[in-house]
Amino acid sequence: MSVVVERGPRTLEHPLPPGMRDLLPEEAAGRRDLARSVLERFALHGYRLVTPPAFELAAVLERGLKGDTTTLDDVIRFIEPESGEVAVLRPDVTPQIARIVATRLHDHPPPFRLAYEGTVLRRRASRAKKHRQIPQVGVELCGVAGAEGDLELLRLTFDVLRHGAGLERFTIDLSDAGIVRELLADLPSAQSLALSSALARKDEPALTELSAAVPGGDRIRALARLHGGRAAILEAIVLLDGTRAEAPARRLLALFDAASAIGLGPWLSVDPGEVRGLAYYTGTTFSVYAEGPGEPIGGGGRYDDLLARYGAPLPAVGLALDLDALAWALRVEQPRSGATSGVVVVGAHDDPRLAALRAVGIPAVAIDDAARAHAYARAWGFALVCEREQSADDVTRVLRGTP
């Protein structure tokens, strides 16, 4: 029996559109397994799977993204040939879930616990992302207000990452969209947008320049430097004392304390000056970080006004996980060889060892030549080659590490 060494890199001979990519068998199988594990964990918490379409009429989806100029600029639009209407490839699944709740599920009693899997597509990549197609799994909890819903989502996020995906080391970074929104509420929209963008980048030179003539500009600059644990929220409350932003800062403190009380404290951090990319957030927001990707592996927040745009006014909070970023974090935390499963049997296609291996869940194929069997295993990522004299039981023991 032979252990197969990891094969060399492949090259792409024909170009793809910018930001698009193929998934080869091993990566496709890994993503499929990861998505299945996460979705199964969502289901254990009562979240039911829905599958929205890959594109929607622009007028419908953009209703949910109204006011979010950054995301709307990223939307890929086209003319739907049958209706002649402008359609868009979805840049975000949450407005689709809001539409489904308001229409297809309008006769169901709340709360709505819905899960999804799908790819979102955006015209431009972020500074960190190389790809415009972002595979996601996520949930939306519609009909549970305030801290009760926020805590359910934080508890779910922890459970899914730890017990569904198997990730050990990660941080859930909390904020509240109301802090920056209230702090900038009295500024002209263009000035507010510029300052929000600089805060999102933590660009202190730009913040210094933009806030120089703004009343309370020193608060804005100080807010950008606050990050850490509970002490950072206390500093933010002192900094924002007497402003409308003090109330959401105190709300953030209450959530941090409640989440710590249920055991999440070691995995929490706070960023009172965080500005999430989607404008529909109204309260709690959070991003999940882990070693490797250099960007969030997921995140979400509260969007209590979004469903009203579709005629179903309900409080709501959601979570989306980036499967590529999550897989990257898992590879960093749990390095493994590319060839981890499957057997090439040296024998005929009716070799009884094939059925015996498949019966215990081990992928197996047959090639009636030892040299070609080894070459095939290297090329396609099979872990072992089972020679003619070896039994299916021999292979099973090796793969499972049993004597």
TIVOVEX-243653 format. One line per 2 residues: number of its first residue (from 1); their letters; for each residue x, y, z of N, C-alpha, C. Coordinates in steps of 0.02 Angstrom, whole numbers. Each point is the difference from the previous one (the first is absolute). Example, Ala and Ser with C-alpha at 12.3 -4.5 7.8 and 13.67 -1.06 7.14 Angstrom:
2
1) AS) 660,-284,390,-45,59,0,45,60,0 | -18,53,-36,42,59,3,-39,55,37
END
This chain:
403
1) MS) 42,-59,0,-42,59,0,44,62,0 | -17,50,-40,42,58,-8,-37,63,20
3) VV) 33,44,38,-27,66,15,17,46,-57 | -49,38,-24,10,43,-58,27,68,22
5) VE) 53,24,-31,27,66,16,-43,54,-33 | 1,59,30,-40,56,-27,26,20,-68
7) RG) -45,14,-46,20,16,-68,21,73,-7 | 30,17,-55,24,68,-13,-56,46,-21
9) PR) 15,64,-9,-51,50,-17,-24,-8,-72 | -62,23,-11,-28,0,-67,2,71,-28
11) TL) -1,5,-64,0,67,-31,-64,8,-39 | -23,63,-5,-60,17,-37,19,24,-70
13) EH) -23,-35,-51,21,17,-68,-47,49,-34 | -64,-1,18,-49,43,-33,-28,50,50
15) PL) -5,63,-18,-20,52,48,-73,-4,19 | -15,22,61,-68,8,25,-13,75,8
17) PP) -64,20,5,-14,70,14,34,21,65 | 21,62,6,34,23,61,-42,-15,62
19) GM) 33,-28,50,-33,-15,63,-37,-66,2 | -3,-37,-55,-33,-65,-2,52,-56,7
21) RD) -21,-58,23,47,-55,7,-37,-67,-2 | 38,-52,-16,-25,-68,4,18,-30,67
23) LL) -39,-49,22,18,-41,57,16,-70,-27 | 60,-24,12,19,-67,-20,-27,-50,52
25) PE) 2,-65,-16,-37,-49,41,13,4,75 | 64,4,21,13,-1,72,-29,62,34
27) EA) 9,59,-30,-26,60,30,-76,1,-1 | -29,-23,-56,-73,-2,-4,-29,-47,53
29) AG) 32,-58,9,-24,-47,51,8,29,70 | 57,35,12,10,30,65,-51,54,15
31) RR) -16,42,-50,-50,52,11,-68,-31,12 | -16,-52,-39,-65,-33,9,-7,-29,70
33) DL) 53,-33,24,-2,-29,67,-7,53,54 | 37,56,-9,-3,54,49,-69,31,2
35) AR) -29,14,-59,-67,28,-2,-51,-47,31 | 6,-65,-14,-46,-48,29,4,-1,76
37) SV) 62,2,26,9,-1,73,-32,61,33 | 10,58,-31,-27,62,28,-76,0,-4
39) LE) -27,-20,-58,-73,-1,-8,-33,-50,48 | 32,-57,11,-27,-48,47,-2,29,71
41) RF) 51,40,16,0,31,67,-54,53,5 | -10,39,-54,-55,48,-1,-67,-36,12
43) AL) -8,-57,-33,-63,-37,6,-13,-23,71 | 53,-18,36,-9,-21,70,-28,56,43
45) HG) 11,63,-21,-27,57,37,-67,23,-28 | -29,-39,-44,-67,15,-25,-2,43,-62
47) YR) 56,11,-34,2,42,-59,-13,-43,-62 | -52,18,-38,-22,-39,-58,30,29,-64
49) LV) 22,-44,-44,35,20,-60,-48,26,-53 | 17,58,-30,-33,26,-60,53,12,-53
51) TP) -21,1,-63,48,11,-55,-27,55,-45 | 22,62,10,-21,55,-44,33,-6,-68
53) PA) -28,32,-52,30,-3,-66,65,39,-5 | 39,-15,-51,65,33,-9,-7,72,-22
55) FE) -55,17,-34,-11,70,-19,-72,19,11 | -12,65,6,-66,27,14,-11,62,-43
57) LA) -63,20,-5,-14,64,-33,32,56,41 | 31,47,-35,37,52,35,-45,40,47
59) AV) -60,15,-22,-45,41,41,-16,-33,66 | -2,-67,1,-18,-36,61,60,-3,47
61) LE) 58,-23,-25,57,-8,44,28,68,23 | -1,49,-44,28,65,18,-43,37,51
63) RG) -63,-20,7,-42,28,53,32,-14,68 | 27,-60,8,32,-17,64,67,33,10
65) LK) 33,20,-54,66,31,4,-3,76,-7 | -59,28,2,-9,72,-8,43,38,51
67) GD) 38,48,-25,43,40,43,70,-28,9 | 11,-61,-23,66,-31,7,37,9,-66
69) TT) 29,59,-9,30,17,-64,59,-45,-17 | 38,-21,51,58,-42,-14,-20,-67,-30
71) TL) -50,-33,30,-22,-65,-26,-35,9,-66 | -41,52,-7,-35,10,-64,49,13,-57
73) DD) 56,32,15,50,10,-52,32,-65,-21 | -1,-50,44,31,-65,-15,-47,-48,-36
75) VI) -64,18,-7,-49,-46,-30,14,-11,-74 | -4,-62,-22,7,-18,-71,-70,-4,-30
77) RF) -15,46,-45,-67,4,-30,0,-27,-72 | -58,-24,-21,-8,-22,-70,-74,1,-17
79) IE) -15,-5,-64,-70,-1,-23,-24,-72,-2 | -52,-16,38,-29,-67,0,-37,-10,-66
81) PE) 20,-48,-42,-24,-3,-69,-75,-13,-7 | -31,-38,45,-70,-16,-9,-46,59,16
83) SG) 16,36,54,-43,55,21,24,68,-26 | 64,5,-18,29,64,-17,14,45,59
85) EV) -10,-26,61,13,38,61,74,-1,17 | 22,51,37,68,1,26,3,-49,59
87) AV) 48,-45,-2,10,-49,54,70,10,28 | 11,-28,60,65,6,32,21,-68,27
89) LR) 65,-15,-5,28,-57,36,6,21,73 | -22,-41,45,-5,21,70,69,16,29
91) PD) 8,60,30,60,16,37,-7,-15,75 | -61,-20,20,-16,-10,71,-63,-42,3
93) VT) -2,-49,44,-58,-45,5,-54,27,46 | 18,42,49,-48,21,51,-62,33,-30
95) PQ) 4,46,-49,-62,27,-28,-44,-54,-32 | 31,-53,-27,-40,-55,-28,-39,-36,54
97) IA) 33,-11,58,-35,-33,55,-57,44,24 | 11,66,3,-53,46,20,-60,-5,-48
99) RI) 14,-5,-65,-54,-7,-49,-38,-66,11 | 37,-54,12,-32,-65,11,-45,1,61
101) VA) 24,30,55,-40,5,61,-64,39,-13 | 6,55,-37,-57,44,-12,-50,-28,-49
103) TR) 21,-47,-42,-45,-25,-53,-15,-74,8 | 48,-42,-14,-11,-72,-1,-17,-29,69
105) LH) 24,32,53,-11,-27,68,-45,46,42 | -38,43,-33,-38,51,37,-52,-32,46
107) DH) -22,-62,-15,-51,-32,42,30,-42,56 | 67,1,7,32,-37,55,9,46,60
109) PP) -8,-27,61,10,43,59,73,12,13 | 18,61,22,69,13,20,14,-34,67
111) PF) 63,-7,19,59,24,-38,19,-46,-58 | 32,29,-49,25,-36,-58,74,-16,11
113) RL) 16,-64,-1,71,-21,5,17,-34,-65 | 36,36,-43,14,-24,-68,75,-2,-12
115) AY) 22,-53,-33,70,-9,-19,5,0,-76 | 59,15,-26,9,-1,-73,72,-18,-16
117) EG) 10,-20,-62,66,-9,-29,-2,27,-70 | 50,37,-20,1,27,-68,60,45,-11
119) TV) 9,19,-62,56,43,-19,-26,70,-13 | 33,50,28,-15,69,-17,54,25,-47
121) LR) -19,45,-44,47,26,-50,0,75,1 | 61,28,-3,8,73,2,47,22,-55
123) RR) -13,61,-25,37,24,-58,73,14,16 | 13,23,61,69,15,20,18,-43,60
125) AS) 62,-21,2,24,-35,59,22,51,52 | -3,-20,64,26,43,53,76,0,-4
127) RA) 31,41,43,73,2,0,30,-68,15 | -33,-39,43,29,-64,20,-20,-57,-46
129) KK) -59,4,-30,-25,-57,-38,27,-1,-71 | 17,-60,-24,20,-9,-69,-59,-20,-43
131) HR) -54,-24,30,-55,-28,-37,-63,42,7 | -39,3,-53,-63,36,1,-58,-46,19
133) QI) 10,-66,-7,-52,-47,20,17,-24,71 | -47,11,46,11,-14,70,-49,-53,23
135) PQ) 23,-61,14,-46,-53,22,-17,10,73 | -65,0,15,-22,15,68,-48,-54,26
137) VG) 1,-10,65,-56,-31,36,-19,49,54 | -64,2,16,-21,48,50,-68,-14,27
139) VE) -21,42,47,-67,-5,30,-28,69,9 | -67,3,2,-35,61,18,-52,-18,53
141) LC) -2,39,53,-49,-9,54,-45,61,-2 | -62,-9,-21,-47,55,-10,-57,-7,50
143) GV) -11,53,39,-55,0,47,21,-4,73 | 64,3,14,24,1,69,40,64,9
145) AG) -23,44,44,30,67,6,55,2,52 | 42,51,-7,47,19,52,51,-52,20
147) AE) 19,3,64,54,-42,25,-17,-74,-4 | -63,-18,5,-18,-71,-3,20,-30,-67
149) GD) -16,34,-55,20,-24,-65,74,4,-12 | 31,55,23,73,8,-8,38,-56,34
151) LE) -22,-17,61,34,-53,38,-10,-68,-34 | -59,-12,-27,-11,-63,-36,49,-7,-58
153) LL) 9,55,-38,46,-3,-57,72,-7,22 | 20,33,54,69,-7,23,13,-71,26
155) RL) -48,-27,36,6,-69,25,4,-49,-59 | -42,12,-51,1,-43,-60,66,6,-37
157) TF) 26,61,-8,63,11,-34,56,-40,34 | 4,4,65,50,-37,37,-8,-75,-10
159) DV) -61,-25,7,-12,-72,-5,16,-26,-69 | -20,36,-51,12,-23,-69,75,-1,-16
161) LR) 36,52,19,71,2,-14,38,-54,39 | -18,-7,64,37,-46,44,-19,-73,-14
163) HG) -65,-14,-4,-23,-69,-3,-22,-22,-70 | -18,48,-42,-17,-17,-69,60,-1,-45
165) AG) 37,56,-1,59,4,-43,62,-30,33 | 2,-2,66,59,-27,35,56,51,9
167) LE) -17,65,-4,51,52,9,8,14,74 | 61,0,25,12,10,71,15,73,17
169) RF) 39,34,-42,24,67,17,-32,52,-45 | -41,42,29,-32,54,-38,-23,53,49
171) TI) -16,58,-26,-23,56,41,-63,29,-31 | -51,12,41,-61,33,-21,6,73,22
173) DL) 6,45,-48,13,71,14,-66,38,-3 | -22,26,57,-66,31,5,3,76,-10
175) SD) -53,26,-29,-9,72,-4,-75,15,-2 | -17,63,-12,-70,20,-6,-3,55,-53
177) AG) -39,-12,-52,-5,48,-55,-25,68,22 | -37,1,56,-28,64,23,52,48,26
179) IV) 59,-24,20,50,45,29,24,51,-51 | 27,-25,-56,25,46,-51,-57,37,-33
181) RE) -56,-34,-12,-57,32,-33,-24,61,40 | -8,-9,66,-23,56,41,53,54,7
183) LL) 63,-19,1,53,49,7,4,45,-61 | -16,-27,-58,5,39,-62,-68,24,-26
185) AD) -53,-10,38,-68,12,-25,-13,71,-22 | 32,50,30,-15,70,-16,43,28,-57
187) LP) 44,-42,-28,44,23,-54,-34,-8,-68 | 19,40,-50,-25,-11,-67,18,-70,-24
189) SA) -42,-29,-42,9,-70,-18,68,-14,-32 | 24,44,-42,65,-12,-32,56,-1,51
191) QS) -3,46,48,51,3,53,-4,-61,45 | -62,-20,16,-10,-59,42,27,-63,-35
193) LA) -13,-6,-64,23,-58,-38,76,-3,-3 | 31,58,-10,74,2,-3,30,-20,67
195) LS) -28,25,55,26,-17,66,-12,-74,16 | -59,-26,-19,-14,-71,11,49,-43,-37
197) SA) 15,19,-62,48,-38,-40,69,0,32 | 22,58,25,65,5,32,1,-40,65
199) LA) -55,0,38,-4,-41,60,3,-74,-16 | -34,-20,-53,1,-71,-20,71,-23,-16
201) RK) 41,45,-29,69,-16,-17,48,12,57 | -24,29,55,42,22,56,57,44,-26
203) DE) -18,46,-45,48,43,-33,6,65,40 | 47,1,47,5,57,46,19,65,-35
205) PA) 47,0,-49,14,64,-35,-62,28,-33 | -39,-43,-34,-61,24,-32,-51,24,52
207) LT) -6,-35,55,-46,21,52,20,67,29 | 65,10,10,24,64,26,-19,57,-46
209) EL) 10,-11,-65,-16,52,-49,-75,12,-5 | -39,-54,-4,-72,6,-11,-37,28,61
211) SA) 27,-15,60,-36,20,62,25,66,29 | 49,31,-33,31,61,28,-51,54,14
213) AV) -48,10,-46,-49,54,9,-67,-25,23 | -3,-62,23,-64,-30,20,-8,7,76
215) PG) -58,24,23,-12,3,73,8,-70,30 | 39,-6,53,11,-66,30,46,-44,-41
217) GD) 40,30,-43,45,-40,-42,50,-40,40 | 18,26,59,48,-37,42,-30,-66,23
219) RI) -66,-3,10,-32,-63,19,5,-51,-56 | -9,23,-62,3,-45,-57,70,-30,-6
221) RA) 51,43,8,69,-25,-5,16,-48,57 | -24,15,59,14,-44,57,-36,-67,-7
223) LA) -60,2,-27,-39,-61,-9,37,-51,-44 | 36,25,-50,35,-45,-46,55,-40,34
225) RL) 23,25,58,55,-34,35,-23,-47,54 | -65,-3,12,-26,-43,54,-13,-70,-27
227) HG) 31,-49,31,-10,-70,-19,28,-43,56 | -34,-55,15,25,-45,51,-55,-36,36
229) GR) 1,2,67,-50,-35,40,-50,49,30 | -27,-19,57,-52,40,32,24,71,15
231) AA) 64,8,15,26,67,16,-8,48,-59 | 4,-26,-61,-7,43,-59,-71,28,-4
233) IL) -50,-40,20,-69,27,-1,-8,53,55 | 29,-12,57,-5,50,54,32,65,-21
235) EA) 57,-4,-35,31,61,-26,-45,35,-50 | -33,-40,-43,-45,29,-49,-59,35,33
237) IV) -27,-29,54,-56,31,34,20,68,30 | 60,2,30,25,64,27,11,50,-57
239) LL) 29,-23,-55,14,43,-57,-64,30,-29 | -54,-40,-1,-62,20,-33,-52,27,48
241) DG) 20,12,62,-45,25,51,-37,63,-23 | -66,-2,6,-40,58,-19,-19,4,-73
243) TR) 25,-46,-42,-19,-1,-70,-52,-55,-12 | -32,3,-59,-48,-53,-17,34,-68,-9
245) AE) 65,1,-11,36,-63,-9,13,-37,66 | -13,33,56,12,-33,64,-47,-59,10
247) AP) -63,7,-21,-49,-54,11,20,-65,-36 | 18,2,-65,22,-63,-31,65,-27,29
249) AR) 43,44,26,61,-24,33,-18,-39,63 | -49,26,38,-22,-36,60,-35,-66,-19
251) RL) -36,1,-56,-32,-62,-25,54,-52,-16 | 55,22,-29,55,-46,-16,30,-29,63
253) LA) 7,41,52,27,-25,64,-46,-53,29 | -66,12,-2,-47,-48,27,4,-67,-38
255) LF) 7,3,-66,5,-61,-39,65,-37,15 | 55,37,5,64,-31,16,-5,-36,67
257) DA) -30,31,50,-6,-30,66,-45,-62,-2 | -55,4,-38,-46,-57,-5,33,-58,-36
259) AS) 37,14,-53,34,-53,-36,56,-31,42 | 34,41,39,52,-26,45,-31,-45,53
261) AI) -59,19,23,-33,-39,53,-20,-70,-23 | -9,-10,-65,-17,-67,-25,62,-37,-25
263) GL) 59,25,16,62,-36,-14,38,20,-62 | -22,52,-35,33,20,-63,57,49,10
265) GP) 10,24,62,48,53,13,69,-11,-30 | 30,-61,6,68,-10,-28,4,8,-75
267) WL) -56,-2,-34,1,5,-74,-24,69,-24 | -11,47,46,-28,65,-19,53,54,0
269) SV) -7,48,-46,34,64,3,-51,52,-22 | 18,64,7,-46,54,-19,37,53,-41
271) DP) -37,30,-46,26,56,-40,-56,51,-5 | -6,47,47,-56,47,0,-3,44,-62
273) GE) 56,8,-36,1,42,-59,-5,-39,-65 | -18,-64,3,-5,-41,-60,-58,24,-44
275) VR) 11,0,-66,-52,18,-48,-7,-60,-48 | -54,-38,8,-11,-57,-45,-19,25,-69
277) GL) 11,-42,-51,-8,21,-69,-71,9,-23 | -50,-29,34,-69,3,-24,-39,51,40
279) AY) -32,47,-36,-31,57,34,-65,-19,36 | -28,-60,-11,-64,-15,31,6,-20,74
281) YT) 61,-8,26,7,-18,71,-25,56,45 | -36,-18,53,-30,49,45,26,-3,71
283) GT) 32,-54,20,22,-8,69,63,-42,3 | -3,-54,38,58,-44,8,29,-22,-67
285) TF) 66,4,-6,35,-30,-57,58,-40,28 | 24,-48,-39,58,-39,22,37,-29,-60
287) SV) 64,-7,8,43,-33,-50,38,-56,35 | 14,-53,-37,36,-57,28,68,-4,-34
289) YA) 52,-3,41,69,-2,-26,35,-63,24 | 44,-26,-43,42,-57,17,66,8,-37
291) EG) 50,-35,22,66,5,-32,-3,-27,-72 | 32,36,-46,5,-24,-68,-26,48,-52
293) PG) -66,8,-6,-27,37,-58,18,74,-2 | 11,33,58,13,72,-1,-62,41,-11
295) EP) -58,-30,6,-64,34,-7,-50,-41,41 | -59,27,13,-49,-39,39,-19,-65,-34
297) IG) -8,-53,39,-25,-63,-28,-77,0,3 | -28,50,30,-73,6,3,-20,60,41
299) GG) -64,11,4,-25,56,39,-74,9,-11 | -27,50,33,-71,13,-7,-21,57,45
301) GR) -65,1,14,-25,54,42,-75,7,-3 | -24,51,34,-72,13,6,-22,50,-53
303) YD) -57,-16,-33,-26,43,-53,-76,5,9 | -22,38,49,-71,1,19,-45,36,-50
305) DL) 28,37,-47,-42,38,-47,-7,-34,-68 | 40,-51,-15,3,-26,-68,-64,-35,-21
307) LA) -29,-42,43,-59,-38,-21,-60,45,-13 | -3,59,33,-54,47,-13,0,24,-72
309) RY) 59,1,-32,4,21,-70,-36,-48,-46 | -11,-61,24,-37,-50,-40,-70,-13,28
311) GA) -22,42,47,-68,-5,25,-8,-47,59 | 55,-19,33,-4,-45,57,42,28,57
313) PL) -23,52,34,41,32,52,13,-47,58 | 62,-24,4,22,-46,53,72,17,19
315) PA) 18,-4,63,70,5,19,37,-61,-26 | 64,7,-16,37,-56,-29,74,8,13
317) VG) 35,-57,1,72,-2,9,26,-60,-39 | 59,6,-30,25,-53,-42,75,-12,6
319) LA) 21,-55,-29,70,-21,-2,16,-28,-68 | 57,18,-29,24,-31,-61,72,-21,10
321) LD) 18,-61,-22,68,-25,3,27,-8,-71 | 60,25,-11,34,-7,-64,35,-68,1
323) LD) -23,-46,-42,27,-68,2,73,-3,-21 | 21,42,-47,70,0,-20,44,24,57
325) AL) -20,55,33,40,26,55,1,-48,59 | -57,-32,13,-4,-48,55,45,-60,-15
327) AW) -1,-25,-62,43,-56,-18,73,19,7 | 18,61,-17,69,24,7,20,-1,73
329) AL) -43,25,44,15,0,72,9,-71,26 | -41,-46,-24,6,-69,22,65,-31,-24
331) RV) 22,17,-60,63,-27,-26,59,26,42 | -3,63,20,54,28,41,1,-33,68
333) EQ) -58,-11,29,-4,-29,67,12,-76,0 | -20,-33,-54,4,-73,-3,32,-21,-66
335) PR) 66,12,-9,32,-18,-64,-8,-74,-14 | -11,-15,-63,-7,-70,-18,23,-11,-72
337) SG) 16,-61,-16,22,-17,-68,-58,5,-48 | 16,12,-64,-53,3,-50,-32,-67,-13
339) AT) 36,-56,8,-27,-66,-12,-19,-31,67 | -65,-1,16,-21,-22,66,-50,-58,-2
341) SG) -28,-17,-57,-50,-52,-1,-2,-32,-68 | -33,-56,-3,-9,-35,-63,56,-49,-16
343) VV) -18,-51,-38,46,-55,-15,-6,-17,-75 | 58,-10,-31,2,-29,-67,20,-73,8
345) VV) -44,-45,-21,11,-72,5,33,-25,-64 | 56,-34,7,31,-31,-59,-38,-64,-14
347) GA) -44,3,-50,-42,-57,-16,-51,18,-52 | -45,-47,-13,-52,10,-51,-58,40,30
349) HD) -44,23,-43,-56,42,22,-53,-39,38 | 3,-67,-2,-45,-39,41,35,-29,61
351) DP) 58,27,17,38,-24,58,-44,7,63 | -10,-54,38,-45,3,58,24,49,54
353) RL) 64,18,0,24,48,49,-32,69,-8 | -20,17,-61,-33,64,-11,-65,5,40
355) AA) -42,-51,-6,-64,1,36,12,0,75 | 51,-38,24,13,-3,71,22,68,27
357) LR) 42,36,-37,22,67,21,-57,50,-1 | -38,0,-54,-56,47,-5,-52,-13,54
359) AV) -8,-63,21,-50,-17,51,16,32,67 | 64,15,12,18,32,63,17,74,-10
361) GI) -22,28,-57,6,71,-11,65,25,-28 | 41,-45,-28,65,20,-28,-6,3,-77
363) PA) 12,59,-31,-1,5,-72,52,-47,-31 | -18,-35,-54,46,-47,-30,-13,-5,-75
365) VA) 55,-4,-39,-3,-12,-72,52,-54,-15 | -7,-31,-59,46,-54,-20,38,18,-63
367) ID) 64,-17,-2,41,5,-60,43,-63,-3 | -2,-35,-56,32,-67,-6,73,5,-20
369) DA) 37,44,32,72,6,-13,30,42,57 | 51,-26,33,26,33,60,29,69,-16
371) AR) 39,6,-53,31,65,-16,-53,53,-15 | -50,-19,-40,-53,48,-16,-42,16,61
373) AH) -9,-49,45,-38,12,61,34,53,43 | 67,-3,6,36,50,40,-4,68,-33
375) AY) 7,3,-66,-5,64,-35,-69,31,8 | -52,-42,-5,-68,24,8,-12,27,71
377) AR) 25,-37,49,-8,21,70,33,68,13 | 60,9,-27,34,65,9,-39,57,-34
379) AW) -24,-14,-60,-34,53,-38,-67,20,32 | -35,-49,29,-68,13,24,-7,2,76
381) GF) 57,-1,36,-2,11,71,-25,-59,42 | 7,-61,-25,-17,-59,40,57,-14,50
383) AL) -19,-22,60,49,-7,53,42,-63,-6 | -29,-54,-23,35,-65,-1,-9,-36,-66
385) VC) 49,-42,-15,-7,-49,-54,0,-69,32 | -51,-39,-13,-7,-67,27,25,-50,-51
387) ER) 56,-31,15,30,-48,-47,-41,-64,-3 | 17,-43,-48,-41,-59,-13,-4,-47,60
389) EQ) 54,-4,39,2,-48,55,-32,26,64 | -23,62,1,-26,30,61,-76,-1,1
391) SA) -28,-8,59,-72,-6,7,-32,67,16 | -66,3,-6,-38,60,18,8,15,74
393) DD) 4,-53,41,9,10,72,67,33,15 | 53,-19,-37,65,31,9,-5,76,-12
395) VT) -32,18,-54,-6,71,-18,-40,38,52 | -56,-29,22,-42,33,50,38,14,64
397) RV) 40,-49,22,38,10,62,51,56,-8 | 33,4,-59,50,53,-10,-34,69,-1
399) LR) -54,6,-36,-33,65,-6,-29,23,67 | -22,-47,41,-30,19,63,49,-3,59
401) GT) 62,-18,-15,51,0,51,-9,-53,53 | -32,-56,-17,-11,-54,48,50,-57,-14
403) P) 22,-35,52,48,-54,-9,-31,-61,-33
END
